[in-house]
Amino acid sequence: MYMDILKLRLNDVFKPASQILIFLMLIGALAGCSKNETEEEGNGNGNGNYFLKVKIDGQWVEFTSEDVVEGTAGPSIHNYSFGLWGSSPDEVITIVLEDENPVSTGTYSGLEKYDNYTLGVIIAYVKDQGDSNPPDSYVTDPDEAHSILTITHLSDKEAKGTFAGTLINPITKDRVTLTEGSFLVKMARVF
């Protein structure tokens, strides 16, 4: 369900700032849902030590198996999708890759806008989602896309890789820099 909603909203990311914030709040609400405590973690390697971590303006933000860290991959309306997210009650990071070929290991960067869809890497970060109204939200700048995603392992059970980028707040135009990003996430759905 998450990727279906995300696919419908992905093309709206590049509309006015108010729509971008609605998109980011939707991501935060969906990714912030509690995981099913009966799910077995670590099916791919048996350890369940899933994580997504990154330095944001020099400060570590980390999501672990205690939080929600998951990914999905598969075909979408115009192309192929890969998405992953880390979520806690206060913060959410979402990474979406749209590509014209089936997603596999490799490095992806930049954005290409078409009439009805977008290809490339979009990173979104929402902080203080419970404390501020609206939450402090950042997304890959569609005009100056500086987001990179490297997938080093991808299976129906897990995805592993690195990421980095510069994100912009669509309202204030403030920027944050993401460095040293890495992840090992359980794949919730692979089509």
Backbone as CSV, one residue per row, in Angstrom:
resi,resn,N_x,N_y,N_z,CA_x,CA_y,CA_z,C_x,C_y,C_z
1,MET,0.818,-1.184,0.000,0.000,0.000,0.000,0.869,1.258,0.000
2,TYR,1.947,1.241,0.762,2.832,2.408,0.862,3.335,2.828,-0.510
3,MET,3.863,1.877,-1.295,4.424,2.222,-2.608,3.324,2.666,-3.568
4,ASP,2.110,2.087,-3.469,1.032,2.504,-4.350,0.695,3.973,-4.124
5,ILE,0.576,4.371,-2.860,0.302,5.768,-2.531,1.483,6.628,-2.953
6,LEU,2.689,6.161,-2.672,3.886,6.917,-3.011,3.996,7.124,-4.513
7,LYS,3.683,6.096,-5.325,3.751,6.217,-6.776,2.759,7.257,-7.281
8,LEU,1.559,7.270,-6.694,0.574,8.246,-7.124,1.014,9.657,-6.787
9,ARG,1.705,9.842,-5.674,2.104,11.171,-5.225,3.463,11.605,-5.774
10,LEU,4.283,10.687,-6.293,5.635,11.028,-6.717,5.647,12.135,-7.756
11,ASN,4.750,12.082,-8.727,4.743,13.105,-9.770,4.273,14.449,-9.244
12,ASP,3.579,14.482,-8.115,3.130,15.739,-7.529,4.220,16.417,-6.702
13,VAL,5.348,15.739,-6.485,6.422,16.300,-5.675,6.890,17.630,-6.236
14,PHE,6.779,17.808,-7.510,7.351,18.983,-8.145,6.313,20.070,-8.405
15,LYS,5.202,20.022,-7.712,4.184,21.062,-7.791,4.420,22.046,-6.653
16,PRO,3.540,22.958,-6.407,3.773,23.990,-5.388,4.166,23.420,-4.032
17,ALA,4.840,24.250,-3.252,5.411,23.840,-1.973,4.374,23.251,-1.028
18,SER,3.156,23.761,-1.038,2.148,23.222,-0.130,1.856,21.756,-0.448
19,GLN,1.870,21.389,-1.716,1.642,19.998,-2.085,2.832,19.135,-1.700
20,ILE,4.033,19.679,-1.771,5.220,18.932,-1.358,5.126,18.600,0.131
21,LEU,4.715,19.577,0.939,4.601,19.312,2.374,3.529,18.272,2.671
22,ILE,2.431,18.309,1.958,1.394,17.294,2.151,1.956,15.919,1.833
23,PHE,2.720,15.818,0.742,3.365,14.567,0.363,4.283,14.065,1.472
24,LEU,5.115,14.954,2.005,6.056,14.559,3.051,5.335,14.154,4.336
25,MET,4.258,14.850,4.672,3.506,14.470,5.864,2.837,13.109,5.670
26,LEU,2.393,12.827,4.446,1.816,11.514,4.138,2.865,10.424,4.321
27,ILE,4.074,10.672,3.824,5.165,9.718,4.006,5.410,9.498,5.493
28,GLY,5.476,10.584,6.253,5.717,10.481,7.693,4.636,9.688,8.402
29,ALA,3.397,9.932,8.017,2.294,9.208,8.650,2.332,7.725,8.308
30,LEU,2.595,7.404,7.034,2.628,6.004,6.628,3.843,5.277,7.191
31,ALA,4.988,5.904,7.118,6.202,5.251,7.592,6.228,5.164,9.103
32,GLY,5.507,6.020,9.781,5.494,6.014,11.235,4.583,4.957,11.835
33,CYS,3.855,4.242,10.997,2.989,3.187,11.506,3.829,2.125,12.192
34,SER,3.294,1.550,13.247,4.023,0.531,13.993,4.176,-0.735,13.174
35,LYS,5.326,-1.388,13.360,5.523,-2.666,12.685,4.806,-3.759,13.463
36,ASN,4.538,-4.848,12.806,3.895,-5.992,13.423,4.932,-6.718,14.272
37,GLU,4.734,-6.730,15.566,5.726,-7.295,16.478,5.898,-8.807,16.286
38,THR,4.966,-9.467,15.592,5.109,-10.902,15.381,5.926,-11.225,14.142
39,GLU,6.265,-10.197,13.352,7.073,-10.456,12.159,8.468,-10.904,12.562
40,GLU,8.982,-11.868,11.842,10.347,-12.314,12.078,11.280,-11.428,11.290
41,GLU,12.275,-10.843,11.968,13.226,-9.980,11.283,14.489,-10.762,10.959
42,GLY,15.176,-10.323,9.943,16.460,-10.910,9.608,16.366,-12.165,8.777
43,ASN,15.289,-12.346,8.033,15.154,-13.556,7.224,16.317,-13.755,6.269
44,GLY,16.914,-12.656,5.804,17.988,-12.772,4.826,19.295,-13.234,5.421
45,ASN,19.629,-12.778,6.628,20.899,-13.172,7.227,20.738,-13.699,8.645
46,GLY,19.523,-13.738,9.140,19.270,-14.337,10.431,19.533,-13.469,11.639
47,ASN,20.062,-12.231,11.447,20.383,-11.470,12.652,19.382,-10.380,12.990
48,GLY,18.571,-9.927,12.056,17.564,-8.923,12.353,18.126,-7.561,12.701
49,ASN,19.395,-7.306,12.427,20.022,-6.030,12.768,19.865,-5.029,11.628
50,TYR,18.633,-4.677,11.319,18.369,-3.750,10.233,18.576,-2.319,10.710
51,PHE,18.996,-1.452,9.777,19.248,-0.060,10.141,19.199,0.827,8.908
52,LEU,19.049,2.101,9.156,19.231,3.155,8.174,19.837,4.298,8.965
53,LYS,21.026,4.765,8.568,21.678,5.842,9.311,22.342,6.802,8.345
54,VAL,22.462,8.062,8.785,23.041,9.106,7.955,23.435,10.284,8.842
55,LYS,24.464,11.008,8.425,24.798,12.272,9.066,24.019,13.369,8.344
56,ILE,23.257,14.148,9.105,22.528,15.285,8.556,23.141,16.535,9.157
57,ASP,23.770,17.317,8.318,24.538,18.488,8.759,25.487,18.119,9.899
58,GLY,26.140,16.965,9.772,27.153,16.539,10.727,26.645,15.790,11.948
59,GLN,25.329,15.667,12.118,24.744,14.975,13.267,24.134,13.645,12.817
60,TRP,24.462,12.566,13.529,23.947,11.250,13.162,22.449,11.155,13.440
61,VAL,21.733,10.615,12.469,20.334,10.209,12.617,20.325,8.730,12.282
62,GLU,19.788,7.911,13.196,19.841,6.468,12.984,18.517,5.819,13.349
63,PHE,18.100,4.911,12.483,16.927,4.076,12.721,17.426,2.639,12.774
64,THR,16.917,1.864,13.728,17.349,0.480,13.894,16.138,-0.446,13.833
65,SER,16.368,-1.712,14.112,15.274,-2.685,14.123,14.233,-2.359,15.180
66,GLU,14.609,-1.518,16.146,13.638,-1.070,17.156,12.653,-0.072,16.549
67,ASP,13.056,0.597,15.468,12.192,1.525,14.743,11.607,0.770,13.551
68,VAL,11.050,1.485,12.608,10.578,0.873,11.375,11.627,1.135,10.296
69,VAL,12.231,0.088,9.754,13.173,0.185,8.636,12.791,-0.898,7.634
70,GLU,12.295,-0.479,6.467,11.832,-1.433,5.462,12.064,-0.897,4.068
71,GLY,11.889,-1.771,3.085,12.002,-1.379,1.689,11.027,-2.144,0.830
72,THR,10.790,-1.636,-0.382,9.962,-2.311,-1.378,10.593,-2.097,-2.757
73,ALA,10.257,-2.960,-3.691,10.756,-2.810,-5.063,9.791,-3.484,-6.021
74,GLY,9.730,-2.978,-7.261,8.904,-3.602,-8.271,8.480,-2.652,-9.357
75,PRO,7.681,-3.127,-10.313,7.233,-2.274,-11.416,6.206,-1.248,-10.943
76,SER,6.197,-0.096,-11.619,5.176,0.916,-11.367,4.528,1.285,-12.695
77,ILE,3.747,2.320,-12.731,2.964,2.655,-13.916,3.846,2.904,-15.137
78,HIS,4.870,3.748,-15.012,5.715,4.102,-16.147,7.100,3.469,-16.101
79,ASN,7.474,2.862,-14.985,8.854,2.435,-14.807,8.963,1.417,-13.682
80,TYR,10.111,1.370,-13.018,10.356,0.458,-11.901,10.711,1.269,-10.669
81,SER,10.266,0.798,-9.512,10.437,1.542,-8.266,11.243,0.761,-7.246
82,PHE,11.968,1.503,-6.430,12.636,0.982,-5.242,12.443,2.044,-4.177
83,GLY,12.003,1.638,-3.017,11.808,2.595,-1.934,12.247,2.000,-0.620
84,LEU,12.771,2.849,0.241,13.096,2.411,1.594,12.870,3.563,2.541
85,TRP,12.657,3.225,3.803,12.383,4.254,4.788,12.803,3.800,6.167
86,GLY,13.124,4.801,6.963,13.376,4.618,8.384,12.467,5.578,9.109
87,SER,11.829,5.111,10.162,10.852,5.945,10.844,10.862,5.696,12.339
88,SER,10.804,6.784,13.086,10.611,6.746,14.526,9.496,7.743,14.827
89,PRO,9.070,7.864,16.070,8.005,8.840,16.357,8.373,10.277,15.990
90,ASP,9.660,10.620,15.976,10.061,12.008,15.739,10.574,12.297,14.342
91,GLU,11.131,11.302,13.651,11.788,11.559,12.372,11.475,10.471,11.359
92,VAL,11.559,10.850,10.076,11.352,9.909,8.982,12.338,10.249,7.869
93,ILE,12.971,9.240,7.317,13.750,9.393,6.089,13.178,8.409,5.079
94,THR,12.888,8.907,3.885,12.372,8.081,2.805,13.239,8.287,1.578
95,ILE,13.592,7.202,0.916,14.370,7.263,-0.314,13.584,6.528,-1.385
96,VAL,13.355,7.187,-2.513,12.607,6.588,-3.611,13.456,6.668,-4.875
97,LEU,13.555,5.549,-5.556,14.232,5.485,-6.849,13.206,5.054,-7.883
98,GLU,13.105,5.815,-8.960,12.288,5.444,-10.108,13.243,5.312,-11.291
99,ASP,13.212,4.154,-11.972,14.126,3.916,-13.086,13.364,3.245,-14.228
100,GLU,13.849,3.423,-15.450,13.169,2.817,-16.595,13.494,1.343,-16.765
101,ASN,14.459,0.838,-16.010,14.828,-0.579,-16.041,14.585,-1.197,-14.668
102,PRO,14.432,-2.517,-14.594,14.286,-3.149,-13.283,15.452,-2.743,-12.373
103,VAL,15.132,-2.403,-11.147,16.142,-1.943,-10.197,17.006,-3.117,-9.765
104,SER,18.308,-2.900,-9.768,19.266,-3.923,-9.345,20.406,-3.222,-8.622
105,THR,21.455,-3.953,-8.304,22.599,-3.320,-7.662,23.217,-2.313,-8.634
106,GLY,23.759,-1.244,-8.069,24.355,-0.193,-8.882,24.181,1.161,-8.225
107,THR,24.664,2.194,-8.912,24.593,3.558,-8.400,23.624,4.363,-9.250
108,TYR,22.743,5.106,-8.585,21.714,5.914,-9.233,21.807,7.338,-8.687
109,SER,21.583,8.322,-9.561,21.614,9.712,-9.097,20.818,10.591,-10.044
110,GLY,20.571,11.822,-9.600,19.904,12.818,-10.424,18.418,12.597,-10.577
111,LEU,17.771,13.520,-11.299,16.340,13.461,-11.587,16.104,13.857,-13.040
112,GLU,15.196,13.163,-13.678,14.741,13.525,-15.017,13.233,13.652,-14.953
113,LYS,12.713,14.832,-15.277,11.271,15.075,-15.235,10.684,14.906,-16.633
114,TYR,9.598,14.155,-16.704,8.853,13.960,-17.934,7.439,14.481,-17.712
115,ASP,6.613,14.473,-18.742,5.257,15.002,-18.603,4.460,14.329,-17.491
116,ASN,4.533,13.010,-17.417,3.678,12.284,-16.483,4.418,11.545,-15.381
117,TYR,5.731,11.658,-15.352,6.473,10.922,-14.341,7.880,11.500,-14.191
118,THR,8.580,11.001,-13.187,9.941,11.437,-12.885,10.805,10.204,-12.704
119,LEU,12.016,10.235,-13.240,12.989,9.171,-13.032,14.124,9.711,-12.173
120,GLY,14.664,8.883,-11.304,15.807,9.290,-10.505,15.604,9.025,-9.026
121,VAL,16.413,9.714,-8.220,16.453,9.496,-6.771,15.845,10.699,-6.056
122,ILE,14.876,10.433,-5.204,14.292,11.461,-4.347,14.473,11.017,-2.906
123,ILE,15.056,11.891,-2.103,15.206,11.638,-0.670,14.357,12.665,0.063
124,ALA,13.608,12.219,1.046,12.801,13.115,1.879,13.170,12.888,3.343
125,TYR,13.197,13.973,4.105,13.514,13.913,5.535,12.534,14.801,6.279
126,VAL,11.872,14.232,7.273,10.946,14.974,8.124,11.443,14.833,9.550
127,LYS,11.685,15.978,10.218,12.108,15.932,11.615,11.102,16.678,12.463
128,ASP,11.093,16.349,13.739,10.176,16.976,14.695,8.732,16.852,14.233
129,GLN,8.381,15.690,13.671,7.033,15.553,13.137,5.956,15.587,14.205
130,GLY,6.328,15.335,15.461,5.331,15.425,16.518,5.310,16.769,17.210
131,ASP,6.358,17.594,16.999,6.500,18.829,17.753,6.181,20.094,16.980
132,SER,6.288,20.089,15.676,6.069,21.320,14.927,4.923,21.138,13.945
133,ASN,4.270,22.247,13.623,3.133,22.196,12.729,3.300,23.276,11.682
134,PRO,3.599,22.991,10.443,3.875,21.659,9.920,5.264,21.186,10.339
135,PRO,5.527,19.888,10.204,6.847,19.369,10.555,7.938,20.010,9.690
136,ASP,9.150,19.993,10.192,10.299,20.515,9.465,10.662,19.489,8.397
137,SER,10.415,19.806,7.122,10.502,18.829,6.036,11.479,19.277,4.959
138,TYR,12.203,18.301,4.417,13.181,18.550,3.362,13.026,17.475,2.292
139,VAL,13.339,17.848,1.040,13.217,16.913,-0.075,14.286,17.255,-1.111
140,THR,14.639,16.288,-1.939,15.560,16.547,-3.039,15.046,17.719,-3.861
141,ASP,15.910,18.683,-4.120,15.553,19.864,-4.898,15.370,19.451,-6.358
142,PRO,14.169,19.607,-6.925,13.939,19.169,-8.308,14.732,19.978,-9.331
143,ASP,15.136,21.190,-8.963,15.883,22.031,-9.894,17.389,21.813,-9.814
144,GLU,17.869,21.355,-8.671,19.293,21.085,-8.467,19.436,19.776,-7.698
145,ALA,19.089,18.684,-8.341,19.061,17.383,-7.671,20.478,16.894,-7.366
146,HIS,20.764,16.750,-6.082,22.061,16.240,-5.637,21.816,15.071,-4.687
147,SER,21.189,14.019,-5.181,20.924,12.824,-4.387,21.538,11.630,-5.098
148,ILE,22.173,10.762,-4.327,22.817,9.579,-4.891,22.473,8.371,-4.028
149,LEU,22.198,7.261,-4.682,21.849,6.010,-4.015,22.668,4.901,-4.656
150,THR,23.375,4.136,-3.834,24.108,2.967,-4.319,23.530,1.732,-3.642
151,ILE,23.048,0.798,-4.430,22.516,-0.466,-3.909,23.597,-1.518,-4.114
152,THR,24.111,-2.073,-3.015,25.180,-3.068,-3.105,24.654,-4.492,-3.003
153,HIS,23.455,-4.649,-2.459,22.825,-5.978,-2.344,21.318,-5.771,-2.413
154,LEU,20.640,-6.586,-3.234,19.191,-6.517,-3.339,18.652,-7.913,-3.571
155,SER,17.804,-8.362,-2.644,17.137,-9.652,-2.773,15.691,-9.479,-2.346
156,ASP,14.914,-10.563,-2.393,13.532,-10.458,-1.944,13.443,-10.333,-0.429
157,LYS,14.548,-10.526,0.271,14.558,-10.443,1.730,15.187,-9.162,2.268
158,GLU,16.244,-8.656,1.594,16.993,-7.525,2.126,17.521,-6.630,1.019
159,ALA,17.820,-5.389,1.415,18.537,-4.458,0.548,19.609,-3.777,1.394
160,LYS,20.775,-3.563,0.777,21.896,-2.936,1.474,22.527,-1.922,0.538
161,GLY,23.009,-0.803,1.105,23.666,0.184,0.268,24.010,1.459,1.007
162,THR,24.272,2.508,0.214,24.663,3.805,0.752,23.877,4.901,0.037
163,PHE,23.867,6.094,0.646,23.184,7.230,0.030,23.729,8.539,0.585
164,ALA,23.493,9.616,-0.157,23.889,10.961,0.256,23.081,11.958,-0.560
165,GLY,23.080,13.208,-0.138,22.389,14.222,-0.918,22.284,15.552,-0.211
166,THR,21.775,16.521,-0.941,21.441,17.829,-0.396,19.951,18.018,-0.597
167,LEU,19.246,18.332,0.491,17.793,18.470,0.455,17.407,19.912,0.758
168,ILE,16.235,20.319,0.287,15.749,21.676,0.483,14.383,21.651,1.163
169,ASN,14.151,22.610,2.056,12.822,22.808,2.614,12.059,23.638,1.580
170,PRO,10.955,23.121,1.027,10.276,23.829,-0.062,9.647,25.156,0.356
171,ILE,9.452,25.367,1.647,8.850,26.612,2.120,9.924,27.646,2.442
172,THR,10.863,27.265,3.314,11.876,28.218,3.787,13.091,28.306,2.879
173,LYS,13.275,27.308,2.017,14.440,27.182,1.127,15.729,26.865,1.891
174,ASP,15.617,26.546,3.186,16.782,26.083,3.939,17.220,24.743,3.365
175,ARG,18.505,24.440,3.506,19.058,23.188,2.984,19.710,22.396,4.107
176,VAL,19.712,21.069,3.938,20.465,20.170,4.813,21.289,19.248,3.923
177,THR,22.448,18.829,4.444,23.338,17.949,3.704,23.383,16.589,4.379
178,LEU,23.159,15.541,3.605,23.205,14.172,4.091,24.497,13.531,3.606
179,THR,25.293,12.990,4.542,26.546,12.319,4.205,26.629,10.993,4.952
180,GLU,27.467,10.106,4.466,27.753,8.824,5.104,26.507,7.982,5.360
181,GLY,25.498,8.128,4.514,24.276,7.350,4.670,24.493,5.890,4.306
182,SER,23.932,5.001,5.097,24.001,3.568,4.795,22.743,2.890,5.318
183,PHE,22.455,1.718,4.758,21.252,1.000,5.167,21.410,-0.490,4.942
184,LEU,20.716,-1.234,5.762,20.432,-2.652,5.585,18.993,-2.786,6.031
185,VAL,18.060,-2.989,5.091,16.650,-3.017,5.418,16.004,-4.324,4.970
186,LYS,14.987,-4.695,5.698,14.157,-5.837,5.323,13.246,-5.398,4.189
187,MET,13.180,-6.216,3.151,12.277,-5.913,2.046,10.894,-6.403,2.409
188,ALA,9.972,-5.480,2.560,8.608,-5.813,2.929,7.848,-6.384,1.737
189,ARG,8.230,-5.925,0.522,7.508,-6.380,-0.665,8.413,-6.223,-1.875
190,VAL,8.557,-7.279,-2.631,9.298,-7.237,-3.893,8.375,-7.850,-4.937
191,PHE,8.074,-7.109,-5.964,7.166,-7.613,-6.997,7.982,-8.240,-8.102
